[in-house]
Amino acid sequence: MTILVIDGYNAIYAIPEIKEKLNKSLLEARETILEYAQNYVRHNGLIDRAIVVFDGKDEHHSPISKHLGGKIQIFSNTGKGDDKVIETAKILSKHSKIIVASNDNYVRNNSKVYGAGIMDVRDLVKINPNKKTKKSKK
């Protein structure tokens, strides 16, 4: 089994179309990254499951994990998000192949210690059918 572990807020801030949603709602930005994660799994063909790790607690009690089926998000203690991504990779690497999506060098380097493959969080957009493409101005 291959599991994709996504550094949630790192992804939100790195992907412009999701970062824009922060102006409207943190919950909407979180739900969008969760949808991108599920779509990535669905269309990639090599990854069986995605888990998105967020720093802090789920004050909004997001319904998206129930809607998409299964536990796909983890909340860390405030200020511990990076360590929670690494800890998740460590625990899951005992029984699964892990890929960590983060642009944070601390997360990337420490996840590699546990055999995790690494990907840029912006790659989640490349395969996403919900992506809205911007028309070029002439």
ChimeraX commands (.cxc) that place a marker at each C-alpha (Angstrom):
marker #1 position 0.00,0.00,0.00 radius 0.5
marker #1 position 1.26,3.49,-0.86 radius 0.5
marker #1 position 0.12,6.41,1.30 radius 0.5
marker #1 position 0.53,10.09,0.48 radius 0.5
marker #1 position 1.06,12.27,3.56 radius 0.5
marker #1 position 0.44,15.95,2.81 radius 0.5
marker #1 position 1.71,18.88,4.86 radius 0.5
marker #1 position -1.68,20.64,4.85 radius 0.5
marker #1 position -0.94,24.28,5.51 radius 0.5
marker #1 position 2.27,24.11,3.51 radius 0.5
marker #1 position 0.16,22.95,0.55 radius 0.5
marker #1 position -2.51,25.59,1.11 radius 0.5
marker #1 position 0.06,28.40,1.02 radius 0.5
marker #1 position 2.04,26.92,-1.89 radius 0.5
marker #1 position -0.88,26.37,-4.28 radius 0.5
marker #1 position -2.15,29.79,-5.44 radius 0.5
marker #1 position -5.72,28.71,-6.25 radius 0.5
marker #1 position -6.10,27.31,-2.74 radius 0.5
marker #1 position -4.30,30.18,-1.02 radius 0.5
marker #1 position -6.83,32.57,-2.60 radius 0.5
marker #1 position -9.60,30.79,-0.69 radius 0.5
marker #1 position -8.04,31.85,2.63 radius 0.5
marker #1 position -9.44,35.34,2.03 radius 0.5
marker #1 position -12.90,33.82,2.20 radius 0.5
marker #1 position -12.54,30.96,4.67 radius 0.5
marker #1 position -9.89,28.76,6.29 radius 0.5
marker #1 position -12.39,25.90,6.27 radius 0.5
marker #1 position -12.92,26.27,2.52 radius 0.5
marker #1 position -9.15,26.22,1.93 radius 0.5
marker #1 position -8.82,23.07,4.07 radius 0.5
marker #1 position -11.70,21.38,2.28 radius 0.5
marker #1 position -10.16,22.24,-1.08 radius 0.5
marker #1 position -6.80,20.66,-0.23 radius 0.5
marker #1 position -8.63,17.57,1.03 radius 0.5
marker #1 position -10.53,17.37,-2.26 radius 0.5
marker #1 position -7.29,17.82,-4.23 radius 0.5
marker #1 position -5.72,15.02,-2.18 radius 0.5
marker #1 position -8.60,12.64,-2.89 radius 0.5
marker #1 position -8.64,13.52,-6.59 radius 0.5
marker #1 position -4.88,12.98,-6.75 radius 0.5
marker #1 position -5.29,9.51,-5.28 radius 0.5
marker #1 position -8.19,8.72,-7.61 radius 0.5
marker #1 position -6.37,9.77,-10.78 radius 0.5
marker #1 position -2.75,8.89,-9.95 radius 0.5
marker #1 position -3.17,5.12,-9.94 radius 0.5
marker #1 position -0.10,4.45,-7.78 radius 0.5
marker #1 position -1.27,5.89,-4.46 radius 0.5
marker #1 position -3.88,4.09,-2.39 radius 0.5
marker #1 position -4.67,6.69,0.26 radius 0.5
marker #1 position -3.95,10.29,1.25 radius 0.5
marker #1 position -3.68,11.81,4.70 radius 0.5
marker #1 position -3.51,15.58,5.19 radius 0.5
marker #1 position -1.85,16.82,8.37 radius 0.5
marker #1 position -2.85,20.26,9.68 radius 0.5
marker #1 position -1.27,22.24,12.49 radius 0.5
marker #1 position -3.70,22.96,15.32 radius 0.5
marker #1 position -7.11,21.54,16.11 radius 0.5
marker #1 position -10.23,21.09,14.00 radius 0.5
marker #1 position -12.33,23.92,15.41 radius 0.5
marker #1 position -14.68,23.76,12.42 radius 0.5
marker #1 position -15.30,19.99,12.69 radius 0.5
marker #1 position -14.95,19.67,8.96 radius 0.5
marker #1 position -17.47,17.25,7.41 radius 0.5
marker #1 position -15.24,16.62,4.41 radius 0.5
marker #1 position -13.57,13.49,5.84 radius 0.5
marker #1 position -16.94,11.78,6.21 radius 0.5
marker #1 position -18.01,12.95,2.77 radius 0.5
marker #1 position -14.90,11.57,1.09 radius 0.5
marker #1 position -14.94,8.34,3.07 radius 0.5
marker #1 position -12.45,7.53,5.78 radius 0.5
marker #1 position -10.10,9.47,7.98 radius 0.5
marker #1 position -8.03,11.62,5.70 radius 0.5
marker #1 position -7.04,14.47,7.98 radius 0.5
marker #1 position -5.01,14.67,11.16 radius 0.5
marker #1 position -4.69,17.71,13.41 radius 0.5
marker #1 position -1.57,18.25,15.51 radius 0.5
marker #1 position -1.14,20.29,18.65 radius 0.5
marker #1 position -0.63,23.94,17.77 radius 0.5
marker #1 position 2.92,24.54,16.60 radius 0.5
marker #1 position 3.63,20.84,16.06 radius 0.5
marker #1 position 2.43,20.39,12.48 radius 0.5
marker #1 position 5.87,19.68,11.00 radius 0.5
marker #1 position 6.63,17.07,13.63 radius 0.5
marker #1 position 3.20,15.48,13.15 radius 0.5
marker #1 position 3.84,15.05,9.41 radius 0.5
marker #1 position 7.18,13.38,10.20 radius 0.5
marker #1 position 5.66,11.24,12.97 radius 0.5
marker #1 position 2.87,10.12,10.62 radius 0.5
marker #1 position 5.45,9.16,7.97 radius 0.5
marker #1 position 7.47,7.27,10.59 radius 0.5
marker #1 position 4.50,5.26,11.89 radius 0.5
marker #1 position 3.04,4.46,8.47 radius 0.5
marker #1 position 6.44,3.55,6.95 radius 0.5
marker #1 position 6.54,0.40,9.09 radius 0.5
marker #1 position 3.82,-1.19,6.94 radius 0.5
marker #1 position 3.44,0.97,3.83 radius 0.5
marker #1 position 5.34,2.89,1.20 radius 0.5
marker #1 position 5.11,6.60,2.07 radius 0.5
marker #1 position 5.29,9.71,-0.08 radius 0.5
marker #1 position 5.40,13.05,1.73 radius 0.5
marker #1 position 4.16,16.16,-0.08 radius 0.5
marker #1 position 5.78,19.22,1.46 radius 0.5
marker #1 position 7.97,22.10,0.36 radius 0.5
marker #1 position 9.35,22.49,3.89 radius 0.5
marker #1 position 12.97,21.26,3.95 radius 0.5
marker #1 position 12.74,20.23,7.62 radius 0.5
marker #1 position 9.76,17.99,6.85 radius 0.5
marker #1 position 11.28,16.66,3.63 radius 0.5
marker #1 position 14.68,15.82,5.13 radius 0.5
marker #1 position 13.32,14.24,8.30 radius 0.5
marker #1 position 10.74,12.18,6.41 radius 0.5
marker #1 position 13.46,10.76,4.14 radius 0.5
marker #1 position 15.03,9.20,7.24 radius 0.5
marker #1 position 12.02,6.84,7.36 radius 0.5
marker #1 position 12.28,5.96,3.69 radius 0.5
marker #1 position 9.60,8.36,2.49 radius 0.5
marker #1 position 9.57,9.52,-1.08 radius 0.5
marker #1 position 9.20,13.28,-1.46 radius 0.5
marker #1 position 7.07,15.37,-3.79 radius 0.5
marker #1 position 6.42,19.06,-4.26 radius 0.5
marker #1 position 2.96,20.01,-2.95 radius 0.5
marker #1 position 2.25,21.91,-6.17 radius 0.5
marker #1 position 2.28,18.58,-8.01 radius 0.5
marker #1 position -1.13,17.89,-6.44 radius 0.5
marker #1 position -2.56,20.39,-8.92 radius 0.5
marker #1 position -1.09,18.77,-12.04 radius 0.5
marker #1 position -3.40,15.78,-11.91 radius 0.5
marker #1 position -6.43,17.51,-10.39 radius 0.5
marker #1 position -9.55,17.61,-12.56 radius 0.5
marker #1 position -11.06,20.37,-10.37 radius 0.5
marker #1 position -8.24,22.75,-11.20 radius 0.5
marker #1 position -9.46,25.96,-12.74 radius 0.5
marker #1 position -7.07,27.05,-15.44 radius 0.5
marker #1 position -6.56,30.75,-15.92 radius 0.5
marker #1 position -6.96,31.98,-19.47 radius 0.5
marker #1 position -3.98,33.87,-20.77 radius 0.5
marker #1 position -4.44,37.56,-21.51 radius 0.5
marker #1 position -3.55,38.72,-25.00 radius 0.5
marker link #1:1,2 radius 0.2
marker link #1:2,3 radius 0.2
marker link #1:3,4 radius 0.2
marker link #1:4,5 radius 0.2
marker link #1:5,6 radius 0.2
marker link #1:6,7 radius 0.2
marker link #1:7,8 radius 0.2
marker link #1:8,9 radius 0.2
marker link #1:9,10 radius 0.2
marker link #1:10,11 radius 0.2
marker link #1:11,12 radius 0.2
marker link #1:12,13 radius 0.2
marker link #1:13,14 radius 0.2
marker link #1:14,15 radius 0.2
marker link #1:15,16 radius 0.2
marker link #1:16,17 radius 0.2
marker link #1:17,18 radius 0.2
marker link #1:18,19 radius 0.2
marker link #1:19,20 radius 0.2
marker link #1:20,21 radius 0.2
marker link #1:21,22 radius 0.2
marker link #1:22,23 radius 0.2
marker link #1:23,24 radius 0.2
marker link #1:24,25 radius 0.2
marker link #1:25,26 radius 0.2
marker link #1:26,27 radius 0.2
marker link #1:27,28 radius 0.2
marker link #1:28,29 radius 0.2
marker link #1:29,30 radius 0.2
marker link #1:30,31 radius 0.2
marker link #1:31,32 radius 0.2
marker link #1:32,33 radius 0.2
marker link #1:33,34 radius 0.2
marker link #1:34,35 radius 0.2
marker link #1:35,36 radius 0.2
marker link #1:36,37 radius 0.2
marker link #1:37,38 radius 0.2
marker link #1:38,39 radius 0.2
marker link #1:39,40 radius 0.2
marker link #1:40,41 radius 0.2
marker link #1:41,42 radius 0.2
marker link #1:42,43 radius 0.2
marker link #1:43,44 radius 0.2
marker link #1:44,45 radius 0.2
marker link #1:45,46 radius 0.2
marker link #1:46,47 radius 0.2
marker link #1:47,48 radius 0.2
marker link #1:48,49 radius 0.2
marker link #1:49,50 radius 0.2
marker link #1:50,51 radius 0.2
marker link #1:51,52 radius 0.2
marker link #1:52,53 radius 0.2
marker link #1:53,54 radius 0.2
marker link #1:54,55 radius 0.2
marker link #1:55,56 radius 0.2
marker link #1:56,57 radius 0.2
marker link #1:57,58 radius 0.2
marker link #1:58,59 radius 0.2
marker link #1:59,60 radius 0.2
marker link #1:60,61 radius 0.2
marker link #1:61,62 radius 0.2
marker link #1:62,63 radius 0.2
marker link #1:63,64 radius 0.2
marker link #1:64,65 radius 0.2
marker link #1:65,66 radius 0.2
marker link #1:66,67 radius 0.2
marker link #1:67,68 radius 0.2
marker link #1:68,69 radius 0.2
marker link #1:69,70 radius 0.2
marker link #1:70,71 radius 0.2
marker link #1:71,72 radius 0.2
marker link #1:72,73 radius 0.2
marker link #1:73,74 radius 0.2
marker link #1:74,75 radius 0.2
marker link #1:75,76 radius 0.2
marker link #1:76,77 radius 0.2
marker link #1:77,78 radius 0.2
marker link #1:78,79 radius 0.2
marker link #1:79,80 radius 0.2
marker link #1:80,81 radius 0.2
marker link #1:81,82 radius 0.2
marker link #1:82,83 radius 0.2
marker link #1:83,84 radius 0.2
marker link #1:84,85 radius 0.2
marker link #1:85,86 radius 0.2
marker link #1:86,87 radius 0.2
marker link #1:87,88 radius 0.2
marker link #1:88,89 radius 0.2
marker link #1:89,90 radius 0.2
marker link #1:90,91 radius 0.2
marker link #1:91,92 radius 0.2
marker link #1:92,93 radius 0.2
marker link #1:93,94 radius 0.2
marker link #1:94,95 radius 0.2
marker link #1:95,96 radius 0.2
marker link #1:96,97 radius 0.2
marker link #1:97,98 radius 0.2
marker link #1:98,99 radius 0.2
marker link #1:99,100 radius 0.2
marker link #1:100,101 radius 0.2
marker link #1:101,102 radius 0.2
marker link #1:102,103 radius 0.2
marker link #1:103,104 radius 0.2
marker link #1:104,105 radius 0.2
marker link #1:105,106 radius 0.2
marker link #1:106,107 radius 0.2
marker link #1:107,108 radius 0.2
marker link #1:108,109 radius 0.2
marker link #1:109,110 radius 0.2
marker link #1:110,111 radius 0.2
marker link #1:111,112 radius 0.2
marker link #1:112,113 radius 0.2
marker link #1:113,114 radius 0.2
marker link #1:114,115 radius 0.2
marker link #1:115,116 radius 0.2
marker link #1:116,117 radius 0.2
marker link #1:117,118 radius 0.2
marker link #1:118,119 radius 0.2
marker link #1:119,120 radius 0.2
marker link #1:120,121 radius 0.2
marker link #1:121,122 radius 0.2
marker link #1:122,123 radius 0.2
marker link #1:123,124 radius 0.2
marker link #1:124,125 radius 0.2
marker link #1:125,126 radius 0.2
marker link #1:126,127 radius 0.2
marker link #1:127,128 radius 0.2
marker link #1:128,129 radius 0.2
marker link #1:129,130 radius 0.2
marker link #1:130,131 radius 0.2
marker link #1:131,132 radius 0.2
marker link #1:132,133 radius 0.2
marker link #1:133,134 radius 0.2
marker link #1:134,135 radius 0.2
marker link #1:135,136 radius 0.2
marker link #1:136,137 radius 0.2
marker link #1:137,138 radius 0.2
view
